[in-house]
């Protein structure tokens, strides 16, 4: 095979030039292979290892590079995080969208919560804001998170998705009503990643140079407007392409139509949190905008597609544990658990040094004492005498100026019943009341489609929760289920008629 003058020479992974990449080494023209054909063995073994374990949740995703440009410095009085301190300042970022339940091969246009996770490469290190396209979630206690996720995965015997498992869990968990209402509304099935909002979802905290702490929620409002599919439209899309979101996002950026979101925060003082009638750290609750108005921060823009999907979208590893000076955590139980679980999942999937991969590597200096272990691919040991801490050999040392203010805590340690004293119907009632009649009609139809065929006692239990939101909510779903039953009966009757009309085969 001829080689052009400007083409690089193919080599092995060790850098040795390859003379023939078309033919295996054999004994004679028809003879067996030789084990010494190292490059054949290398290619086969590498192919066997080209896939890594997929994420247990958020397995299928889409992503792009971009920036956050600061358009208001009002938040600078609440936080000393450097990325917010100057008007017009730009911080590079990578944003990964995803579905929650589906595997890597699942269709993009399925009704599901969408991940909305951002890695900001700040001058003080990486800040990972790992959120969703919804401001709330199905559960408020991480003890129930593994149980919930199992209901979204496949039945161990049938290997099929189980609506019975989903609705059994939800009907036994009334705190899920807020998220279920969002999921089954129009916003549960956006046309593409750029047509949905993003949220940090959890309550986080800001802190400033004065040592003051504020509670904060993060919002990203789409500038493209909300576009959604109906269930029927999504079915048609999936019949044509399982990669509709990838097509939407990649094509838009490739053609220069850069998606944008306006970033906002809500701020709550410690005193306001103490006086709040609801738990402001409850992931199933939102903060009313009338009481805690949105404060503009900047504009997030996606303007560069990945060069390699696997290296960037698949290997990006975000964790809520990655915060920077001026940004910290809160008593949100779900956030507290994710601080541990996300980083642990990356160590399992990618290896001990996953944050040294190019897509995860900070753009600021990195100095630590974690040297060996799986995925140790960097050679520089730094100062070879300073491989422990503290040391007398000028190794990296702590800087007390980065210490955040103390967080007062008090109380008795016990397993508190998270449903006691919690009102789980008021906020979903307010959301449902905001919907137009047409939006409510689609909500009822979507719920009926998702619930149809599950055991009646589970339907009745779930309808009881809808009843507590509003009797009209429950009646709307009840009517939609009855309509669906009639449609299925009619369809079954027609099939019987068609079968009778078929000519009988002669014996």
C-alpha positions as CSV (number, residue, x, y, z in Angstrom):
1,X,0.0,0.0,0.0
2,X,1.5,3.3,-1.0
3,X,2.0,6.0,1.6
4,X,1.8,9.7,0.8
5,X,4.8,11.9,1.8
6,X,2.9,13.7,4.5
7,X,1.2,10.7,6.2
8,X,2.7,9.7,9.5
9,X,4.0,6.2,9.9
10,X,1.8,3.7,11.7
11,X,3.4,2.4,14.9
12,X,2.7,0.0,17.8
13,X,1.6,1.5,21.1
14,X,5.2,1.3,22.1
15,X,6.2,3.5,19.1
16,X,7.7,0.9,16.8
17,X,6.8,1.4,13.1
18,X,4.5,-1.2,11.6
19,X,5.5,-2.7,8.2
20,X,2.2,-4.5,7.4
21,X,-1.1,-3.8,9.0
22,X,-3.2,-5.8,6.5
23,X,-1.9,-9.4,6.9
24,X,-1.4,-11.7,9.9
25,X,1.8,-13.7,10.3
26,X,1.2,-17.3,9.4
27,X,3.2,-20.5,8.7
28,X,2.7,-20.7,4.9
29,X,0.0,-19.1,2.9
30,X,-2.7,-21.3,4.4
31,X,-0.9,-22.1,7.6
32,X,-1.8,-21.4,11.3
33,X,-1.1,-18.1,13.1
34,X,2.1,-17.5,15.1
35,X,1.8,-16.4,18.7
36,X,4.7,-14.1,18.1
37,X,2.5,-11.8,15.9
38,X,2.5,-9.3,18.7
39,X,0.6,-6.6,16.8
40,X,-2.3,-9.0,16.0
41,X,-2.5,-10.0,19.7
42,X,-2.3,-6.3,20.7
43,X,-5.1,-5.3,18.3
44,X,-7.4,-8.2,19.5
45,X,-6.8,-7.6,23.2
46,X,-7.2,-3.9,22.9
47,X,-10.5,-4.4,21.1
48,X,-11.7,-6.6,24.0
49,X,-11.0,-3.7,26.4
50,X,-12.3,-0.8,24.3
51,X,-15.4,-0.5,26.5
52,X,-15.4,0.3,30.2
53,X,-18.2,-0.4,32.6
54,X,-21.0,2.0,31.8
55,X,-22.4,4.3,34.5
56,X,-25.0,2.6,36.7
57,X,-27.2,5.7,36.2
58,X,-26.8,8.4,33.6
59,X,-25.1,5.8,31.3
60,X,-26.1,7.5,28.0
61,X,-25.0,11.1,27.5
62,X,-24.1,13.9,25.2
63,X,-21.7,16.7,25.9
64,X,-19.8,19.8,24.7
65,X,-17.2,22.4,25.7
66,X,-18.1,26.0,26.4
67,X,-17.8,29.0,28.7
68,X,-19.5,30.8,31.5
69,X,-19.4,34.6,31.0
70,X,-20.2,36.7,34.1
71,X,-22.9,39.3,33.4
72,X,-23.5,40.5,37.0
73,X,-21.2,40.6,40.0
74,X,-24.1,40.8,42.5
75,X,-23.2,37.4,43.9
76,X,-19.7,38.5,44.8
77,X,-21.0,39.8,48.1
78,X,-22.1,36.3,49.0
79,X,-19.1,34.4,47.8
80,X,-15.4,34.8,47.2
81,X,-15.3,32.2,44.5
82,X,-13.0,33.8,41.9
83,X,-15.0,32.8,38.8
84,X,-17.8,35.2,39.9
85,X,-15.6,38.2,40.8
86,X,-15.3,40.2,37.6
87,X,-17.8,41.4,35.0
88,X,-17.1,39.8,31.6
89,X,-14.9,37.0,33.1
90,X,-15.1,33.7,31.2
91,X,-14.5,30.3,32.7
92,X,-14.1,27.3,30.5
93,X,-16.4,24.3,31.1
94,X,-17.6,21.0,29.9
95,X,-21.3,20.1,30.1
96,X,-22.6,16.5,30.0
97,X,-26.3,15.8,29.5
98,X,-27.7,12.3,30.0
99,X,-30.7,10.2,30.7
100,X,-31.0,8.6,34.1
101,X,-32.5,5.1,33.6
102,X,-31.5,4.0,30.1
103,X,-28.4,2.0,29.2
104,X,-25.8,3.3,26.7
105,X,-27.9,1.8,23.8
106,X,-31.2,3.3,25.0
107,X,-33.0,5.7,22.8
108,X,-32.4,9.4,23.5
109,X,-36.1,10.4,23.1
110,X,-37.5,8.5,26.1
111,X,-39.4,10.1,28.9
112,X,-36.9,10.4,31.7
113,X,-35.1,12.9,34.0
114,X,-32.1,14.4,32.2
115,X,-28.7,14.9,33.8
116,X,-27.3,18.4,33.5
117,X,-23.7,18.3,34.9
118,X,-21.0,20.9,34.5
119,X,-17.3,20.9,35.1
120,X,-16.0,24.4,35.5
121,X,-12.2,24.7,35.0
122,X,-11.6,27.5,37.5
123,X,-8.3,29.1,38.5
124,X,-8.7,27.5,42.0
125,X,-9.4,24.0,40.6
126,X,-12.4,22.2,39.2
127,X,-15.9,23.0,40.4
128,X,-18.4,20.2,39.4
129,X,-22.1,21.1,39.5
130,X,-23.7,17.8,39.0
131,X,-27.5,18.4,38.6
132,X,-30.6,17.6,36.5
133,X,-33.1,19.3,34.3
134,X,-35.5,19.3,37.3
135,X,-35.2,21.3,40.5
136,X,-36.3,18.4,42.7
137,X,-35.8,14.6,42.9
138,X,-37.9,11.5,43.7
139,X,-36.4,10.8,47.2
140,X,-35.0,12.9,50.0
141,X,-33.0,10.3,51.9
142,X,-30.0,8.5,50.2
143,X,-30.9,5.4,52.1
144,X,-33.6,4.9,49.4
145,X,-31.6,5.9,46.4
146,X,-30.3,2.4,45.5
147,X,-33.9,1.0,45.9
148,X,-35.3,3.7,43.7
149,X,-32.7,3.1,40.9
150,X,-33.5,-0.6,40.9
151,X,-37.1,0.2,40.0
152,X,-35.8,2.1,37.0
153,X,-33.6,-0.8,35.8
154,X,-34.6,-4.2,34.4
155,X,-36.5,-6.9,36.2
156,X,-34.1,-9.7,37.2
157,X,-36.2,-12.5,35.7
158,X,-37.7,-10.9,32.6
159,X,-34.9,-8.4,31.9
160,X,-37.6,-5.9,30.9
161,X,-38.4,-2.6,32.4
162,X,-41.1,-2.9,35.1
163,X,-43.8,-0.3,35.4
164,X,-45.1,-2.2,38.3
165,X,-41.9,-1.8,40.2
166,X,-41.7,1.9,39.4
167,X,-45.3,2.7,40.5
168,X,-45.1,0.4,43.5
169,X,-42.2,2.4,44.8
170,X,-43.6,5.8,43.9
171,X,-47.0,5.0,45.4
172,X,-45.2,4.0,48.6
173,X,-43.1,7.1,48.5
174,X,-45.4,10.2,48.5
175,X,-42.4,12.5,48.6
176,X,-41.9,11.5,44.9
177,X,-45.1,13.3,43.8
178,X,-43.4,16.6,42.9
179,X,-40.8,14.9,40.7
180,X,-43.3,12.5,39.2
181,X,-45.6,15.5,38.2
182,X,-42.6,17.2,36.4
183,X,-41.5,14.0,34.7
184,X,-45.0,13.2,33.3
185,X,-45.5,16.8,32.2
186,X,-44.4,18.3,28.9
187,X,-40.9,19.0,30.4
188,X,-40.3,15.3,30.9
189,X,-39.6,14.8,27.2
190,X,-37.6,17.7,25.7
191,X,-36.7,17.7,22.0
192,X,-33.0,18.0,22.7
193,X,-30.6,19.0,25.4
194,X,-30.6,22.7,24.5
195,X,-34.4,22.9,25.0
196,X,-34.4,22.3,28.8
197,X,-33.4,24.1,31.9
198,X,-30.6,22.9,34.2
199,X,-30.5,22.9,38.0
200,X,-28.0,22.2,40.7
201,X,-31.1,20.8,42.5
202,X,-29.4,20.5,45.9
203,X,-29.0,23.3,48.3
204,X,-25.3,24.3,48.4
205,X,-23.6,27.1,50.3
206,X,-21.6,30.3,49.5
207,X,-19.1,31.8,51.9
208,X,-17.2,35.1,51.7
209,X,-14.1,36.7,53.1
210,X,-16.1,38.0,56.1
211,X,-16.7,34.4,57.1
212,X,-20.5,34.7,56.3
213,X,-22.3,31.6,55.0
214,X,-25.4,31.7,52.7
215,X,-27.4,28.9,51.3
216,X,-27.7,28.8,47.5
217,X,-29.5,27.1,44.7
218,X,-28.3,27.1,41.1
219,X,-30.5,27.6,38.0
220,X,-29.8,27.6,34.3
221,X,-32.6,28.8,32.1
222,X,-32.5,27.8,28.5
223,X,-32.4,30.7,26.0
224,X,-33.6,28.4,23.2
225,X,-37.1,28.1,24.7
226,X,-38.7,24.8,25.9
227,X,-39.6,22.3,23.1
228,X,-41.0,18.9,23.9
229,X,-42.3,15.8,22.3
230,X,-45.6,14.1,23.0
231,X,-45.3,10.3,23.7
232,X,-46.6,9.7,20.1
233,X,-44.1,12.0,18.5
234,X,-41.3,10.5,20.5
235,X,-42.3,7.1,19.3
236,X,-42.0,8.2,15.7
237,X,-38.6,9.8,16.4
238,X,-37.2,6.7,18.1
239,X,-38.4,4.7,15.1
240,X,-36.1,6.8,12.9
241,X,-33.2,7.4,15.2
242,X,-32.1,6.4,18.7
243,X,-29.6,9.2,18.7
244,X,-31.9,12.2,18.3
245,X,-30.3,14.2,21.1
246,X,-26.8,13.6,19.9
247,X,-27.9,14.8,16.5
248,X,-29.6,17.9,17.9
249,X,-26.7,19.0,20.0
250,X,-23.8,18.1,17.8
251,X,-25.4,19.6,14.7
252,X,-26.4,22.8,16.4
253,X,-22.8,23.4,17.6
254,X,-21.2,22.2,14.3
255,X,-23.3,24.7,12.4
256,X,-22.5,27.6,14.8
257,X,-25.9,27.8,16.5
258,X,-24.3,27.7,20.0
259,X,-26.8,26.8,22.8
260,X,-27.0,29.2,25.7
261,X,-28.4,29.3,29.2
262,X,-28.8,32.2,31.6
263,X,-27.3,31.3,35.0
264,X,-29.1,32.4,38.2
265,X,-28.9,31.7,41.9
266,X,-31.3,31.9,44.8
267,X,-29.9,33.0,48.1
268,X,-31.2,32.2,51.6
269,X,-29.6,33.5,54.8
270,X,-28.9,31.2,57.7
271,X,-31.6,33.0,59.7
272,X,-34.2,32.5,56.9
273,X,-33.4,28.8,56.8
274,X,-33.9,28.5,60.5
275,X,-37.3,30.2,60.3
276,X,-38.5,28.3,57.1
277,X,-41.7,26.3,57.5
278,X,-40.2,23.7,55.1
279,X,-36.8,22.1,55.2
280,X,-34.7,24.1,52.7
281,X,-32.3,21.2,52.4
282,X,-35.0,18.7,51.3
283,X,-34.3,17.7,47.7
284,X,-38.0,17.1,47.0
285,X,-38.7,20.8,47.7
286,X,-38.1,24.1,45.7
287,X,-37.6,27.5,47.2
288,X,-40.5,29.8,46.2
289,X,-39.3,32.5,43.8
290,X,-41.5,35.1,45.4
291,X,-39.6,34.7,48.6
292,X,-36.1,34.0,47.2
293,X,-35.9,35.7,43.8
294,X,-33.5,34.7,41.0
295,X,-30.3,36.7,40.9
296,X,-28.6,36.7,37.5
297,X,-25.0,35.5,37.3
298,X,-24.0,35.0,33.7
299,X,-24.5,33.2,30.4
300,X,-23.4,29.7,29.8
301,X,-22.6,28.9,26.1
302,X,-21.7,25.6,24.5
303,X,-19.5,26.3,21.5
304,X,-17.2,23.3,20.8
305,X,-18.0,19.7,20.1
306,X,-15.8,17.0,21.6
307,X,-13.0,15.7,19.3
308,X,-13.4,12.1,20.7
309,X,-16.7,11.0,22.3
310,X,-15.1,8.3,24.5
311,X,-12.2,10.4,25.8
312,X,-14.4,13.3,26.7
313,X,-18.1,12.5,27.1
314,X,-17.7,8.9,28.3
315,X,-14.6,9.6,30.5
316,X,-15.6,12.9,32.0
317,X,-16.0,12.3,35.7
318,X,-17.9,14.8,37.7
319,X,-18.5,14.7,41.4
320,X,-20.3,17.1,43.8
321,X,-17.2,16.7,46.0
322,X,-15.3,19.0,43.7
323,X,-15.9,22.5,45.1
324,X,-13.7,25.6,45.1
325,X,-13.0,28.4,47.6
326,X,-16.3,30.2,48.2
327,X,-18.6,27.3,47.4
328,X,-19.4,24.5,49.7
329,X,-22.0,22.0,50.9
330,X,-25.2,21.9,53.0
331,X,-27.0,19.5,55.3
332,X,-28.9,18.1,52.3
333,X,-28.8,14.4,53.0
334,X,-28.8,13.4,49.3
335,X,-25.9,15.8,48.6
336,X,-24.0,14.5,51.5
337,X,-24.2,10.9,50.1
338,X,-23.3,12.0,46.6
339,X,-20.2,13.7,47.8
340,X,-18.9,10.2,48.5
341,X,-20.7,8.0,46.0
342,X,-19.8,9.9,42.8
343,X,-16.1,9.9,43.3
344,X,-16.2,6.3,44.4
345,X,-18.0,5.4,41.1
346,X,-15.3,7.1,39.1
347,X,-12.6,5.2,40.9
348,X,-14.4,2.0,40.0
349,X,-15.1,2.8,36.4
350,X,-12.0,4.6,35.4
351,X,-9.3,4.0,37.9
352,X,-7.6,5.6,40.9
353,X,-6.2,8.6,38.9
354,X,-9.3,9.4,36.9
355,X,-8.9,13.1,37.6
356,X,-5.6,13.1,35.7
357,X,-7.3,12.2,32.4
358,X,-7.2,15.2,30.1
359,X,-11.0,15.9,30.2
360,X,-10.9,15.9,34.0
361,X,-7.6,17.5,34.6
362,X,-7.8,21.0,36.2
363,X,-6.3,23.9,34.3
364,X,-4.9,25.2,37.5
365,X,-1.7,23.6,39.2
366,X,-2.2,20.2,40.7
367,X,0.0,19.1,43.7
368,X,-0.9,16.1,45.8
369,X,0.6,13.0,47.3
370,X,-1.5,10.4,45.5
371,X,1.1,8.8,43.3
372,X,0.6,5.1,42.5
373,X,-2.3,2.8,41.8
374,X,-4.5,2.0,38.8
375,X,-4.3,4.4,35.9
376,X,-0.9,5.8,37.0
377,X,0.1,7.0,33.5
378,X,2.0,10.2,34.4
379,X,5.8,9.8,35.0
380,X,6.6,13.0,36.9
381,X,7.1,12.2,40.6
382,X,7.6,15.9,41.5
383,X,10.0,16.3,44.4
384,X,11.1,12.6,44.9
385,X,12.0,13.3,48.6
386,X,8.6,14.8,49.4
387,X,6.4,11.7,49.0
388,X,4.6,12.1,52.4
389,X,3.2,15.0,54.4
390,X,4.2,16.8,56.5
391,X,7.8,16.8,55.3
392,X,11.0,18.9,55.5
393,X,11.7,18.8,51.7
394,X,9.5,21.6,50.3
395,X,6.6,19.4,49.4
396,X,3.1,20.8,48.8
397,X,1.6,22.3,52.0
398,X,-1.7,23.5,53.3
399,X,-2.9,27.1,53.0
400,X,-5.2,28.1,55.8
401,X,-6.7,31.0,53.7
402,X,-8.7,28.4,51.8
403,X,-10.5,27.1,55.0
404,X,-14.2,27.8,54.9
405,X,-16.1,29.1,57.9
406,X,-17.2,26.6,60.5
407,X,-20.7,25.1,60.1
408,X,-22.5,24.8,63.5
409,X,-24.4,21.6,63.9
410,X,-26.4,20.1,66.8
411,X,-28.8,17.4,67.6
412,X,-29.2,13.8,68.6
413,X,-27.9,11.1,66.2
414,X,-30.7,8.7,65.3
415,X,-32.6,7.4,62.2
416,X,-35.2,10.1,61.9
417,X,-38.4,9.3,59.9
418,X,-38.1,11.8,57.0
419,X,-41.8,11.7,56.4
420,X,-42.7,13.0,59.8
421,X,-43.4,16.7,59.8
422,X,-43.0,16.9,56.0
423,X,-45.8,18.1,53.7
424,X,-45.5,16.4,50.3
425,X,-48.6,17.8,48.5
426,X,-48.4,21.6,48.7
427,X,-45.6,22.1,46.2
428,X,-46.8,19.6,43.6
429,X,-50.3,21.2,44.0
430,X,-48.8,24.6,43.2
431,X,-47.0,23.2,40.2
432,X,-50.2,21.4,38.9
433,X,-52.2,24.6,39.3
434,X,-49.8,26.5,37.0
435,X,-50.5,24.1,34.1
436,X,-53.0,25.1,31.4
437,X,-55.9,22.8,30.7
438,X,-54.0,21.5,27.6
439,X,-50.9,20.8,29.7
440,X,-53.0,19.1,32.4
441,X,-54.6,16.9,29.7
442,X,-51.2,15.8,28.4
443,X,-50.1,15.2,32.0
444,X,-53.1,12.9,32.7
445,X,-52.5,11.0,29.4
446,X,-48.8,10.5,30.1
447,X,-49.5,9.2,33.6
448,X,-52.2,6.8,32.3
449,X,-49.8,5.5,29.6
450,X,-47.1,4.9,32.2
451,X,-49.5,3.3,34.7
452,X,-51.6,1.2,32.3
453,X,-51.4,-2.5,33.0
454,X,-49.9,-2.4,36.5
455,X,-51.9,-4.0,39.4
456,X,-55.1,-2.1,40.3
457,X,-54.2,-1.8,44.0
458,X,-51.0,0.1,43.1
459,X,-53.1,2.4,40.7
460,X,-55.6,3.0,43.5
461,X,-52.8,3.9,46.0
462,X,-51.2,6.3,43.6
463,X,-54.6,7.9,42.8
464,X,-55.0,8.4,46.5
465,X,-51.9,10.6,46.5
466,X,-53.1,12.6,43.4
467,X,-56.4,13.0,45.3
468,X,-54.5,14.8,48.1
469,X,-52.9,17.1,45.6
470,X,-56.4,17.9,44.2
471,X,-59.4,15.7,43.4
472,X,-59.4,17.0,39.9
473,X,-55.8,15.7,39.4
474,X,-56.9,12.2,40.4
475,X,-60.1,12.4,38.3
476,X,-58.1,13.5,35.3
477,X,-55.8,10.5,35.6
478,X,-58.7,8.1,36.3
479,X,-60.5,9.3,33.2
480,X,-57.4,8.9,31.1
481,X,-56.9,5.4,32.3
482,X,-60.6,4.5,31.5
483,X,-60.1,6.0,28.0
484,X,-57.0,3.9,27.6
485,X,-58.8,0.8,28.7
486,X,-61.6,1.4,26.1
487,X,-59.0,2.0,23.4
488,X,-57.2,-1.3,24.2
489,X,-60.5,-3.2,24.3
490,X,-61.5,-1.8,20.9
491,X,-58.1,-2.7,19.5
492,X,-58.3,-6.2,20.8
493,X,-61.8,-6.6,19.4
494,X,-60.6,-5.4,16.0
495,X,-57.8,-7.9,16.0
496,X,-60.3,-10.7,16.6
497,X,-62.5,-9.4,13.7
498,X,-59.4,-9.3,11.4
499,X,-58.4,-12.8,12.5
500,X,-61.9,-14.1,11.7
501,X,-61.8,-12.5,8.3
502,X,-58.6,-14.4,7.3
503,X,-59.3,-17.2,4.8
504,X,-59.2,-20.6,6.4
505,X,-56.4,-22.8,5.2
506,X,-57.7,-25.9,3.5
507,X,-56.8,-29.2,5.1
